[in-house]
Amino acid sequence: MTEALEVIDDLRFAPPMAVTGNGWVLVSDRVMGGVSAGTMSRELVAGRNAVRMRGDVSLENNGGFLQVALDLGEAGDEVDASRWTGIRIDVFGNDQTYNLHLRTSDIRRPWESYRQSFRAPPTWTTVHFPFSEFAPHRTERPLRLERLRRIGIVAIGRAFEADLSISDVRYYVVDQDQRAPTPE
């Protein structure tokens, strides 16, 4: 497969800073009254520098998520990702299912996003997220790639112990005659 890539974050800067100039942040359902609890750290995981999210996702008090998120543009500005096929992330986890959420400047409410699920095995794995396969969640607005603002890697929707590490986050494009592998 022939791929062209552009770095979103390859963890070359001191934590929590990303190549974008923005910092990774941990967000939990506590912002809405939930009780999920987690941590975000920068550490060596199976020989690679990683952003690691760990914690307990709880459905109590209408909760149910932990998230590490990154604004893509300077000061929350939009990024035009329309020339790319999707986003590629190296993941290492506890064999649970997680989501990748995208937000654009068209999204106004915190529960709106565009989503894809993936499984994070206990070995470093590269997962490709084609933009064409993101599903809108609680929004009627189409995904407008020229207005991309934020990505979030999310443990969501069920009570479980989250343990997910990410490394080397990039936009990718493939030749039109070839397709990248898709998430489970």
TIKOL-349500 format. One record per atom (N, C-alpha, C): residue number from 1; residue in three letters; atom name; z, x, y. Coordinates in pm, whole numbers. Last residue first. Layout:
ATOM; NUM; ala; CA; Z; X; Y
...
//
This chain:
ATOM; 184; glu; N; 1323; -1187; -261
ATOM; 184; glu; CA; 1344; -1289; -366
ATOM; 184; glu; C; 1371; -1423; -306
ATOM; 183; pro; N; 1072; -1073; -24
ATOM; 183; pro; CA; 1209; -1086; -74
ATOM; 183; pro; C; 1217; -1194; -181
ATOM; 182; thr; N; 755; -922; -120
ATOM; 182; thr; CA; 836; -1018; -44
ATOM; 182; thr; C; 975; -1027; -103
ATOM; 181; pro; N; 555; -630; -74
ATOM; 181; pro; CA; 640; -713; -158
ATOM; 181; pro; C; 728; -803; -72
ATOM; 180; ala; N; 263; -666; 137
ATOM; 180; ala; CA; 388; -599; 102
ATOM; 180; ala; C; 467; -689; 7
ATOM; 179; arg; N; -79; -678; 59
ATOM; 179; arg; CA; 44; -747; 98
ATOM; 179; arg; C; 163; -666; 54
ATOM; 178; gln; N; -411; -610; 183
ATOM; 178; gln; CA; -295; -577; 100
ATOM; 178; gln; C; -174; -653; 150
ATOM; 177; asp; N; -608; -661; 361
ATOM; 177; asp; CA; -641; -683; 220
ATOM; 177; asp; C; -524; -655; 127
ATOM; 176; gln; N; -504; -584; 605
ATOM; 176; gln; CA; -525; -728; 580
ATOM; 176; gln; C; -554; -756; 433
ATOM; 175; asp; N; -244; -338; 576
ATOM; 175; asp; CA; -386; -372; 583
ATOM; 175; asp; C; -404; -518; 545
ATOM; 174; val; N; 67; -418; 736
ATOM; 174; val; CA; -12; -374; 621
ATOM; 174; val; C; -157; -408; 646
ATOM; 173; val; N; 334; -320; 940
ATOM; 173; val; CA; 207; -390; 930
ATOM; 173; val; C; 134; -332; 809
ATOM; 172; tyr; N; 679; -355; 1037
ATOM; 172; tyr; CA; 573; -297; 955
ATOM; 172; tyr; C; 447; -382; 970
ATOM; 171; tyr; N; 976; -247; 1202
ATOM; 171; tyr; CA; 861; -338; 1196
ATOM; 171; tyr; C; 760; -273; 1105
ATOM; 170; arg; N; 1281; -148; 1034
ATOM; 170; arg; CA; 1154; -120; 1100
ATOM; 170; arg; C; 1064; -244; 1102
ATOM; 169; val; N; 1578; 15; 959
ATOM; 169; val; CA; 1522; -115; 995
ATOM; 169; val; C; 1395; -90; 1077
ATOM; 168; asp; N; 1769; 200; 799
ATOM; 168; asp; CA; 1625; 210; 825
ATOM; 168; asp; C; 1558; 72; 842
ATOM; 167; ser; N; 2011; 10; 627
ATOM; 167; ser; CA; 1967; 138; 679
ATOM; 167; ser; C; 1817; 129; 701
ATOM; 166; ile; N; 2302; -176; 540
ATOM; 166; ile; CA; 2162; -169; 582
ATOM; 166; ile; C; 2135; -32; 642
ATOM; 165; ser; N; 2515; -328; 301
ATOM; 165; ser; CA; 2484; -213; 385
ATOM; 165; ser; C; 2335; -215; 417
ATOM; 164; leu; N; 2756; -569; 226
ATOM; 164; leu; CA; 2614; -541; 245
ATOM; 164; leu; C; 2598; -424; 340
ATOM; 163; asp; N; 2951; -781; 94
ATOM; 163; asp; CA; 2951; -635; 103
ATOM; 163; asp; C; 2805; -592; 106
ATOM; 162; ala; N; 3148; -1073; 90
ATOM; 162; ala; CA; 3028; -1005; 137
ATOM; 162; ala; C; 3051; -855; 138
ATOM; 161; glu; N; 3262; -1301; -131
ATOM; 161; glu; CA; 3295; -1172; -73
ATOM; 161; glu; C; 3165; -1101; -38
ATOM; 160; phe; N; 3226; -1653; -44
ATOM; 160; phe; CA; 3207; -1536; -130
ATOM; 160; phe; C; 3251; -1410; -56
ATOM; 159; ala; N; 3132; -1979; 4
ATOM; 159; ala; CA; 3249; -1891; 3
ATOM; 159; ala; C; 3221; -1776; -95
ATOM; 158; arg; N; 2821; -2021; 178
ATOM; 158; arg; CA; 2907; -2043; 62
ATOM; 158; arg; C; 3024; -1947; 71
ATOM; 157; gly; N; 2679; -1966; 417
ATOM; 157; gly; CA; 2656; -2089; 342
ATOM; 157; gly; C; 2741; -2116; 221
ATOM; 156; ile; N; 2607; -1610; 446
ATOM; 156; ile; CA; 2618; -1747; 498
ATOM; 156; ile; C; 2613; -1853; 388
ATOM; 155; ala; N; 2567; -1314; 597
ATOM; 155; ala; CA; 2630; -1369; 477
ATOM; 155; ala; C; 2667; -1512; 515
ATOM; 154; val; N; 2287; -1175; 764
ATOM; 154; val; CA; 2392; -1277; 759
ATOM; 154; val; C; 2436; -1307; 615
ATOM; 153; ile; N; 2160; -998; 1021
ATOM; 153; ile; CA; 2171; -993; 875
ATOM; 153; ile; C; 2299; -1068; 844
ATOM; 152; gly; N; 1950; -1078; 1289
ATOM; 152; gly; CA; 2083; -1084; 1232
ATOM; 152; gly; C; 2075; -1078; 1081
ATOM; 151; ile; N; 1774; -986; 1584
ATOM; 151; ile; CA; 1779; -1001; 1439
ATOM; 151; ile; C; 1925; -1005; 1396
ATOM; 150; arg; N; 1629; -1115; 1885
ATOM; 150; arg; CA; 1744; -1067; 1808
ATOM; 150; arg; C; 1719; -1082; 1659
ATOM; 149; arg; N; 1385; -1182; 2018
ATOM; 149; arg; CA; 1499; -1126; 2093
ATOM; 149; arg; C; 1605; -1060; 2006
ATOM; 148; leu; N; 1038; -1249; 2057
ATOM; 148; leu; CA; 1148; -1209; 1969
ATOM; 148; leu; C; 1259; -1142; 2049
ATOM; 147; arg; N; 805; -1347; 2164
ATOM; 147; arg; CA; 931; -1380; 2234
ATOM; 147; arg; C; 1053; -1344; 2149
ATOM; 146; glu; N; 588; -1309; 2010
ATOM; 146; glu; CA; 587; -1240; 2140
ATOM; 146; glu; C; 715; -1265; 2219
ATOM; 145; leu; N; 627; -1481; 1799
ATOM; 145; leu; CA; 661; -1340; 1782
ATOM; 145; leu; C; 660; -1262; 1913
ATOM; 144; arg; N; 756; -1777; 1770
ATOM; 144; arg; CA; 664; -1709; 1863
ATOM; 144; arg; C; 704; -1562; 1868
ATOM; 143; leu; N; 788; -2023; 1546
ATOM; 143; leu; CA; 827; -1884; 1566
ATOM; 143; leu; C; 720; -1815; 1650
ATOM; 142; pro; N; 803; -2349; 1700
ATOM; 142; pro; CA; 740; -2250; 1612
ATOM; 142; pro; C; 794; -2111; 1644
ATOM; 141; arg; N; 1076; -2578; 1711
ATOM; 141; arg; CA; 993; -2480; 1781
ATOM; 141; arg; C; 930; -2383; 1682
ATOM; 140; glu; N; 1257; -2733; 1595
ATOM; 140; glu; CA; 1117; -2776; 1579
ATOM; 140; glu; C; 1022; -2674; 1640
ATOM; 139; thr; N; 1544; -2628; 1417
ATOM; 139; thr; CA; 1461; -2624; 1536
ATOM; 139; thr; C; 1321; -2672; 1500
ATOM; 138; arg; N; 1692; -2581; 1187
ATOM; 138; arg; CA; 1746; -2671; 1290
ATOM; 138; arg; C; 1675; -2656; 1424
ATOM; 137; his; N; 1509; -2308; 1117
ATOM; 137; his; CA; 1634; -2375; 1078
ATOM; 137; his; C; 1688; -2450; 1199
ATOM; 136; pro; N; 1189; -2216; 993
ATOM; 136; pro; CA; 1272; -2259; 1105
ATOM; 136; pro; C; 1396; -2332; 1053
ATOM; 135; ala; N; 1139; -1939; 778
ATOM; 135; ala; CA; 1150; -2085; 790
ATOM; 135; ala; C; 1235; -2121; 911
ATOM; 134; phe; N; 908; -1677; 743
ATOM; 134; phe; CA; 1034; -1723; 801
ATOM; 134; phe; C; 1030; -1874; 818
ATOM; 133; glu; N; 663; -1590; 657
ATOM; 133; glu; CA; 749; -1657; 559
ATOM; 133; glu; C; 886; -1695; 613
ATOM; 132; ser; N; 533; -1448; 853
ATOM; 132; ser; CA; 473; -1574; 810
ATOM; 132; ser; C; 562; -1653; 714
ATOM; 131; phe; N; 668; -1206; 868
ATOM; 131; phe; CA; 695; -1308; 970
ATOM; 131; phe; C; 643; -1445; 926
ATOM; 130; pro; N; 797; -1074; 566
ATOM; 130; pro; CA; 680; -1112; 645
ATOM; 130; pro; C; 714; -1222; 745
ATOM; 129; phe; N; 1012; -850; 495
ATOM; 129; phe; CA; 1027; -987; 544
ATOM; 129; phe; C; 904; -1021; 628
ATOM; 128; his; N; 1088; -633; 230
ATOM; 128; his; CA; 992; -670; 334
ATOM; 128; his; C; 1009; -818; 366
ATOM; 127; val; N; 1336; -405; 139
ATOM; 127; val; CA; 1295; -546; 137
ATOM; 127; val; C; 1202; -571; 256
ATOM; 126; thr; N; 1419; -138; -61
ATOM; 126; thr; CA; 1347; -176; 60
ATOM; 126; thr; C; 1298; -319; 44
ATOM; 125; thr; N; 1738; -49; -182
ATOM; 125; thr; CA; 1614; -122; -205
ATOM; 125; thr; C; 1550; -156; -71
ATOM; 124; trp; N; 1992; 125; -338
ATOM; 124; trp; CA; 1911; 115; -218
ATOM; 124; trp; C; 1774; 58; -251
ATOM; 123; thr; N; 2187; -92; -542
ATOM; 123; thr; CA; 2107; 29; -531
ATOM; 123; thr; C; 2022; 15; -406
ATOM; 122; pro; N; 2292; -346; -609
ATOM; 122; pro; CA; 2380; -231; -587
ATOM; 122; pro; C; 2305; -98; -600
ATOM; 121; pro; N; 2076; -578; -419
ATOM; 121; pro; CA; 2128; -516; -541
ATOM; 121; pro; C; 2216; -394; -510
ATOM; 120; ala; N; 2061; -853; -241
ATOM; 120; ala; CA; 2093; -713; -215
ATOM; 120; ala; C; 2155; -651; -340
ATOM; 119; arg; N; 1810; -1093; -196
ATOM; 119; arg; CA; 1919; -1045; -280
ATOM; 119; arg; C; 1935; -896; -253
ATOM; 118; phe; N; 1740; -1307; 84
ATOM; 118; phe; CA; 1710; -1193; -2
ATOM; 118; phe; C; 1833; -1158; -84
ATOM; 117; ser; N; 1583; -1555; 294
ATOM; 117; ser; CA; 1691; -1508; 207
ATOM; 117; ser; C; 1643; -1388; 126
ATOM; 116; gln; N; 1500; -1607; 635
ATOM; 116; gln; CA; 1456; -1572; 499
ATOM; 116; gln; C; 1578; -1522; 423
ATOM; 115; arg; N; 1461; -1810; 930
ATOM; 115; arg; CA; 1538; -1747; 823
ATOM; 115; arg; C; 1455; -1713; 700
ATOM; 114; tyr; N; 1528; -1863; 1267
ATOM; 114; tyr; CA; 1420; -1856; 1168
ATOM; 114; tyr; C; 1475; -1766; 1059
ATOM; 113; ser; N; 1760; -2091; 1428
ATOM; 113; ser; CA; 1707; -1959; 1394
ATOM; 113; ser; C; 1584; -1976; 1306
ATOM; 112; glu; N; 2044; -2254; 1571
ATOM; 112; glu; CA; 1899; -2248; 1551
ATOM; 112; glu; C; 1857; -2104; 1520
ATOM; 111; trp; N; 2307; -2246; 1639
ATOM; 111; trp; CA; 2277; -2277; 1500
ATOM; 111; trp; C; 2127; -2274; 1470
ATOM; 110; pro; N; 2322; -2203; 1917
ATOM; 110; pro; CA; 2362; -2095; 1825
ATOM; 110; pro; C; 2326; -2121; 1679
ATOM; 109; arg; N; 2029; -2303; 2101
ATOM; 109; arg; CA; 2157; -2336; 2039
ATOM; 109; arg; C; 2193; -2230; 1933
ATOM; 108; arg; N; 1781; -2203; 2186
ATOM; 108; arg; CA; 1886; -2228; 2284
ATOM; 108; arg; C; 2024; -2248; 2220
ATOM; 107; ile; N; 1489; -2020; 2146
ATOM; 107; ile; CA; 1607; -2074; 2078
ATOM; 107; ile; C; 1721; -2086; 2180
ATOM; 106; asp; N; 1300; -1883; 2285
ATOM; 106; asp; CA; 1285; -2028; 2276
ATOM; 106; asp; C; 1408; -2096; 2216
ATOM; 105; ser; N; 1343; -1618; 2249
ATOM; 105; ser; CA; 1392; -1674; 2376
ATOM; 105; ser; C; 1372; -1825; 2381
ATOM; 104; thr; N; 1446; -1609; 1901
ATOM; 104; thr; CA; 1351; -1585; 2010
ATOM; 104; thr; C; 1411; -1642; 2139
ATOM; 103; arg; N; 1586; -1464; 1613
ATOM; 103; arg; CA; 1601; -1552; 1728
ATOM; 103; arg; C; 1498; -1511; 1832
ATOM; 102; leu; N; 1609; -1449; 1260
ATOM; 102; leu; CA; 1543; -1409; 1383
ATOM; 102; leu; C; 1574; -1512; 1490
ATOM; 101; his; N; 1800; -1343; 984
ATOM; 101; his; CA; 1774; -1444; 1085
ATOM; 101; his; C; 1706; -1380; 1204
ATOM; 100; leu; N; 1816; -1292; 648
ATOM; 100; leu; CA; 1775; -1227; 771
ATOM; 100; leu; C; 1738; -1339; 866
ATOM; 99; asn; N; 2089; -1347; 419
ATOM; 99; asn; CA; 1976; -1394; 499
ATOM; 99; asn; C; 1943; -1291; 607
ATOM; 98; tyr; N; 2178; -1286; 73
ATOM; 98; tyr; CA; 2204; -1281; 216
ATOM; 98; tyr; C; 2081; -1335; 287
ATOM; 97; thr; N; 2323; -1293; -247
ATOM; 97; thr; CA; 2212; -1336; -161
ATOM; 97; thr; C; 2260; -1341; -16
ATOM; 96; gln; N; 2454; -1001; -419
ATOM; 96; gln; CA; 2463; -1136; -365
ATOM; 96; gln; C; 2340; -1166; -279
ATOM; 95; asp; N; 2493; -742; -506
ATOM; 95; asp; CA; 2410; -831; -587
ATOM; 95; asp; C; 2425; -979; -547
ATOM; 94; asn; N; 2615; -603; -306
ATOM; 94; asn; CA; 2696; -639; -421
ATOM; 94; asn; C; 2626; -745; -506
ATOM; 93; gly; N; 2380; -363; -169
ATOM; 93; gly; CA; 2482; -467; -165
ATOM; 93; gly; C; 2557; -486; -294
ATOM; 92; phe; N; 2160; -228; 53
ATOM; 92; phe; CA; 2244; -193; -61
ATOM; 92; phe; C; 2358; -293; -59
ATOM; 91; val; N; 1831; -206; 202
ATOM; 91; val; CA; 1959; -273; 179
ATOM; 91; val; C; 2027; -219; 54
ATOM; 90; asp; N; 1603; -143; 453
ATOM; 90; asp; CA; 1663; -88; 332
ATOM; 90; asp; C; 1802; -149; 319
ATOM; 89; ile; N; 1361; -366; 579
ATOM; 89; ile; CA; 1498; -316; 586
ATOM; 89; ile; C; 1538; -258; 451
ATOM; 88; arg; N; 1100; -469; 787
ATOM; 88; arg; CA; 1134; -403; 661
ATOM; 88; arg; C; 1273; -342; 677
ATOM; 87; ile; N; 928; -743; 923
ATOM; 87; ile; CA; 1038; -647; 935
ATOM; 87; ile; C; 1072; -597; 795
ATOM; 86; gly; N; 573; -792; 981
ATOM; 86; gly; CA; 709; -836; 956
ATOM; 86; gly; C; 810; -726; 982
ATOM; 85; thr; N; 332; -722; 1093
ATOM; 85; thr; CA; 331; -817; 981
ATOM; 85; thr; C; 471; -874; 958
ATOM; 84; trp; N; 277; -689; 1450
ATOM; 84; trp; CA; 337; -649; 1323
ATOM; 84; trp; C; 327; -760; 1219
ATOM; 83; arg; N; 201; -786; 1689
ATOM; 83; arg; CA; 106; -695; 1622
ATOM; 83; arg; C; 155; -652; 1485
ATOM; 82; ser; N; 413; -937; 1789
ATOM; 82; ser; CA; 297; -1007; 1732
ATOM; 82; ser; C; 197; -914; 1664
ATOM; 81; ala; N; 646; -875; 1910
ATOM; 81; ala; CA; 628; -823; 1773
ATOM; 81; ala; C; 502; -878; 1709
ATOM; 80; asp; N; 767; -813; 2209
ATOM; 80; asp; CA; 645; -869; 2152
ATOM; 80; asp; C; 620; -802; 2017
ATOM; 79; val; N; 1091; -901; 2300
ATOM; 79; val; CA; 1006; -797; 2244
ATOM; 79; val; C; 884; -867; 2186
ATOM; 78; glu; N; 1298; -1001; 2579
ATOM; 78; glu; CA; 1205; -1029; 2469
ATOM; 78; glu; C; 1132; -901; 2426
ATOM; 77; asp; N; 1627; -868; 2655
ATOM; 77; asp; CA; 1490; -909; 2687
ATOM; 77; asp; C; 1409; -934; 2560
ATOM; 76; gly; N; 1882; -771; 2625
ATOM; 76; gly; CA; 1852; -901; 2566
ATOM; 76; gly; C; 1713; -953; 2596
ATOM; 75; ala; N; 1869; -515; 2741
ATOM; 75; ala; CA; 1951; -620; 2804
ATOM; 75; ala; C; 1917; -760; 2753
ATOM; 74; glu; N; 1569; -450; 2577
ATOM; 74; glu; CA; 1666; -402; 2673
ATOM; 74; glu; C; 1737; -519; 2740
ATOM; 73; gly; N; 1541; -615; 2255
ATOM; 73; gly; CA; 1492; -568; 2385
ATOM; 73; gly; C; 1605; -521; 2474
ATOM; 72; leu; N; 1699; -686; 2032
ATOM; 72; leu; CA; 1584; -597; 2017
ATOM; 72; leu; C; 1534; -539; 2147
ATOM; 71; asp; N; 2035; -700; 1931
ATOM; 71; asp; CA; 1935; -741; 2030
ATOM; 71; asp; C; 1823; -639; 2026
ATOM; 70; leu; N; 2160; -748; 1613
ATOM; 70; leu; CA; 2110; -648; 1706
ATOM; 70; leu; C; 2010; -712; 1800
ATOM; 69; ala; N; 2440; -821; 1396
ATOM; 69; ala; CA; 2324; -859; 1477
ATOM; 69; ala; C; 2289; -748; 1574
ATOM; 68; val; N; 2591; -924; 1106
ATOM; 68; val; CA; 2571; -809; 1193
ATOM; 68; val; C; 2439; -835; 1264
ATOM; 67; gln; N; 2803; -1198; 1022
ATOM; 67; gln; CA; 2672; -1149; 1062
ATOM; 67; gln; C; 2684; -1016; 1135
ATOM; 66; leu; N; 2931; -1457; 819
ATOM; 66; leu; CA; 2954; -1328; 881
ATOM; 66; leu; C; 2816; -1271; 911
ATOM; 65; phe; N; 3013; -1807; 779
ATOM; 65; phe; CA; 2922; -1695; 796
ATOM; 65; phe; C; 2989; -1571; 855
ATOM; 64; gly; N; 3163; -2056; 764
ATOM; 64; gly; CA; 3075; -2014; 656
ATOM; 64; gly; C; 2978; -1903; 688
ATOM; 63; gly; N; 3343; -2351; 871
ATOM; 63; gly; CA; 3290; -2216; 887
ATOM; 63; gly; C; 3188; -2185; 780
ATOM; 62; asn; N; 3495; -2583; 880
ATOM; 62; asn; CA; 3350; -2591; 905
ATOM; 62; asn; C; 3287; -2455; 932
ATOM; 61; asn; N; 3745; -2500; 786
ATOM; 61; asn; CA; 3728; -2534; 929
ATOM; 61; asn; C; 3581; -2535; 969
ATOM; 60; glu; N; 3622; -2297; 516
ATOM; 60; glu; CA; 3728; -2372; 583
ATOM; 60; glu; C; 3698; -2391; 731
ATOM; 59; leu; N; 3447; -2135; 389
ATOM; 59; leu; CA; 3393; -2262; 437
ATOM; 59; leu; C; 3498; -2347; 509
ATOM; 58; ser; N; 3430; -1784; 436
ATOM; 58; ser; CA; 3508; -1903; 403
ATOM; 58; ser; C; 3441; -2026; 462
ATOM; 57; val; N; 3367; -1463; 333
ATOM; 57; val; CA; 3306; -1580; 394
ATOM; 57; val; C; 3380; -1703; 343
ATOM; 56; asp; N; 3522; -1165; 385
ATOM; 56; asp; CA; 3530; -1289; 308
ATOM; 56; asp; C; 3469; -1402; 390
ATOM; 55; gly; N; 3350; -845; 406
ATOM; 55; gly; CA; 3446; -948; 441
ATOM; 55; gly; C; 3440; -1068; 350
ATOM; 54; arg; N; 3141; -600; 561
ATOM; 54; arg; CA; 3224; -644; 450
ATOM; 54; arg; C; 3316; -755; 497
ATOM; 53; met; N; 2861; -419; 639
ATOM; 53; met; CA; 2934; -542; 671
ATOM; 53; met; C; 3010; -583; 544
ATOM; 52; arg; N; 2754; -107; 755
ATOM; 52; arg; CA; 2810; -183; 643
ATOM; 52; arg; C; 2891; -301; 694
ATOM; 51; val; N; 2489; 88; 822
ATOM; 51; val; CA; 2575; -11; 886
ATOM; 51; val; C; 2623; -100; 772
ATOM; 50; ala; N; 2466; 423; 688
ATOM; 50; ala; CA; 2443; 279; 685
ATOM; 50; ala; C; 2534; 206; 781
ATOM; 49; asn; N; 2334; 713; 541
ATOM; 49; asn; CA; 2402; 653; 656
ATOM; 49; asn; C; 2366; 506; 663
ATOM; 48; arg; N; 2354; 756; 185
ATOM; 48; arg; CA; 2277; 727; 305
ATOM; 48; arg; C; 2366; 674; 416
ATOM; 47; gly; N; 2501; 787; -53
ATOM; 47; gly; CA; 2425; 900; -2
ATOM; 47; gly; C; 2344; 877; 124
ATOM; 46; ala; N; 2630; 539; -85
ATOM; 46; ala; CA; 2540; 589; -189
ATOM; 46; ala; C; 2444; 695; -133
ATOM; 45; val; N; 2691; 539; 246
ATOM; 45; val; CA; 2692; 449; 131
ATOM; 45; val; C; 2586; 500; 33
ATOM; 44; leu; N; 2877; 641; 513
ATOM; 44; leu; CA; 2787; 692; 412
ATOM; 44; leu; C; 2801; 602; 289
ATOM; 43; glu; N; 2901; 409; 791
ATOM; 43; glu; CA; 2953; 499; 689
ATOM; 43; glu; C; 2843; 545; 594
ATOM; 42; arg; N; 3019; 205; 1030
ATOM; 42; arg; CA; 2909; 297; 1006
ATOM; 42; arg; C; 2963; 399; 908
ATOM; 41; ser; N; 3116; -138; 988
ATOM; 41; ser; CA; 3144; 4; 1003
ATOM; 41; ser; C; 3015; 83; 986
ATOM; 40; met; N; 3265; -444; 1039
ATOM; 40; met; CA; 3140; -372; 1045
ATOM; 40; met; C; 3177; -226; 1066
ATOM; 39; thr; N; 3443; -699; 863
ATOM; 39; thr; CA; 3438; -575; 939
ATOM; 39; thr; C; 3295; -523; 937
ATOM; 38; gly; N; 3573; -1040; 866
ATOM; 38; gly; CA; 3495; -928; 819
ATOM; 38; gly; C; 3506; -807; 908
ATOM; 37; ala; N; 3647; -1371; 778
ATOM; 37; ala; CA; 3695; -1246; 836
ATOM; 37; ala; C; 3614; -1130; 778
ATOM; 36; ser; N; 3632; -1718; 853
ATOM; 36; ser; CA; 3575; -1603; 783
ATOM; 36; ser; C; 3618; -1476; 854
ATOM; 35; val; N; 3717; -1948; 977
ATOM; 35; val; CA; 3818; -1849; 942
ATOM; 35; val; C; 3763; -1732; 862
ATOM; 34; gly; N; 3587; -2128; 1271
ATOM; 34; gly; CA; 3596; -2094; 1129
ATOM; 34; gly; C; 3699; -1985; 1105
ATOM; 33; gly; N; 3549; -2169; 1543
ATOM; 33; gly; CA; 3668; -2225; 1480
ATOM; 33; gly; C; 3681; -2198; 1332
ATOM; 32; met; N; 3333; -2032; 1637
ATOM; 32; met; CA; 3322; -2178; 1634
ATOM; 32; met; C; 3439; -2242; 1561
ATOM; 31; val; N; 3393; -1771; 1610
ATOM; 31; val; CA; 3348; -1812; 1744
ATOM; 31; val; C; 3337; -1963; 1754
ATOM; 30; arg; N; 3432; -1746; 1340
ATOM; 30; arg; CA; 3552; -1765; 1424
ATOM; 30; arg; C; 3515; -1805; 1566
ATOM; 29; asp; N; 3211; -1674; 1202
ATOM; 29; asp; CA; 3224; -1816; 1234
ATOM; 29; asp; C; 3349; -1845; 1317
ATOM; 28; ser; N; 3131; -1357; 1361
ATOM; 28; ser; CA; 3177; -1442; 1250
ATOM; 28; ser; C; 3186; -1586; 1297
ATOM; 27; val; N; 2951; -1064; 1419
ATOM; 27; val; CA; 2979; -1199; 1465
ATOM; 27; val; C; 3026; -1279; 1343
ATOM; 26; leu; N; 2928; -733; 1519
ATOM; 26; leu; CA; 2971; -823; 1412
ATOM; 26; leu; C; 3005; -956; 1475
ATOM; 25; val; N; 2647; -555; 1650
ATOM; 25; val; CA; 2772; -629; 1669
ATOM; 25; val; C; 2800; -713; 1545
ATOM; 24; trp; N; 2479; -258; 1751
ATOM; 24; trp; CA; 2504; -358; 1647
ATOM; 24; trp; C; 2638; -425; 1676
ATOM; 23; gly; N; 2361; -207; 2086
ATOM; 23; gly; CA; 2456; -183; 1978
ATOM; 23; gly; C; 2457; -296; 1876
ATOM; 22; asn; N; 2048; -76; 2215
ATOM; 22; asn; CA; 2152; -178; 2204
ATOM; 22; asn; C; 2245; -145; 2088
ATOM; 21; gly; N; 1849; 100; 2190
ATOM; 21; gly; CA; 1936; 117; 2305
ATOM; 21; gly; C; 2048; 15; 2310
ATOM; 20; thr; N; 1698; 99; 1963
ATOM; 20; thr; CA; 1659; 6; 2069
ATOM; 20; thr; C; 1738; 25; 2197
ATOM; 19; val; N; 1838; 257; 1788
ATOM; 19; val; CA; 1724; 317; 1856
ATOM; 19; val; C; 1678; 229; 1972
ATOM; 18; ala; N; 2182; 158; 1841
ATOM; 18; ala; CA; 2057; 160; 1765
ATOM; 18; ala; C; 1948; 228; 1849
ATOM; 17; met; N; 2533; 227; 1834
ATOM; 17; met; CA; 2404; 224; 1904
ATOM; 17; met; C; 2286; 236; 1808
ATOM; 16; pro; N; 2799; 227; 1766
ATOM; 16; pro; CA; 2714; 130; 1698
ATOM; 16; pro; C; 2571; 126; 1754
ATOM; 15; pro; N; 2724; 548; 1624
ATOM; 15; pro; CA; 2752; 405; 1610
ATOM; 15; pro; C; 2823; 350; 1733
ATOM; 14; ala; N; 2474; 766; 1758
ATOM; 14; ala; CA; 2615; 742; 1725
ATOM; 14; ala; C; 2642; 591; 1720
ATOM; 13; phe; N; 2143; 748; 1610
ATOM; 13; phe; CA; 2236; 755; 1722
ATOM; 13; phe; C; 2378; 724; 1676
ATOM; 12; arg; N; 1997; 708; 1378
ATOM; 12; arg; CA; 2006; 846; 1430
ATOM; 12; arg; C; 2104; 859; 1545
ATOM; 11; leu; N; 1937; 472; 1242
ATOM; 11; leu; CA; 2075; 519; 1246
ATOM; 11; leu; C; 2088; 664; 1293
ATOM; 10; asp; N; 1700; 357; 1281
ATOM; 10; asp; CA; 1708; 447; 1166
ATOM; 10; asp; C; 1843; 520; 1163
ATOM; 9; asp; N; 1578; 56; 1399
ATOM; 9; asp; CA; 1693; 144; 1393
ATOM; 9; asp; C; 1689; 226; 1265
ATOM; 8; ile; N; 1306; 15; 1439
ATOM; 8; ile; CA; 1401; -68; 1513
ATOM; 8; ile; C; 1534; 7; 1516
ATOM; 7; val; N; 1010; 204; 1430
ATOM; 7; val; CA; 1154; 201; 1408
ATOM; 7; val; C; 1222; 97; 1499
ATOM; 6; glu; N; 717; 94; 1284
ATOM; 6; glu; CA; 782; 127; 1411
ATOM; 6; glu; C; 931; 106; 1392
ATOM; 5; leu; N; 440; 173; 1063
ATOM; 5; leu; CA; 579; 136; 1090
ATOM; 5; leu; C; 619; 170; 1233
ATOM; 4; ala; N; 186; 76; 839
ATOM; 4; ala; CA; 219; 139; 967
ATOM; 4; ala; C; 357; 86; 1005
ATOM; 3; glu; N; 95; 123; 501
ATOM; 3; glu; CA; 183; 60; 599
ATOM; 3; glu; C; 188; 143; 726
ATOM; 2; thr; N; -85; 59; 218
ATOM; 2; thr; CA; -90; 132; 343
ATOM; 2; thr; C; -7; 56; 446
ATOM; 1; met; N; 0; 86; -118
ATOM; 1; met; CA; 0; 0; 0
ATOM; 1; met; C; 0; 90; 124
//
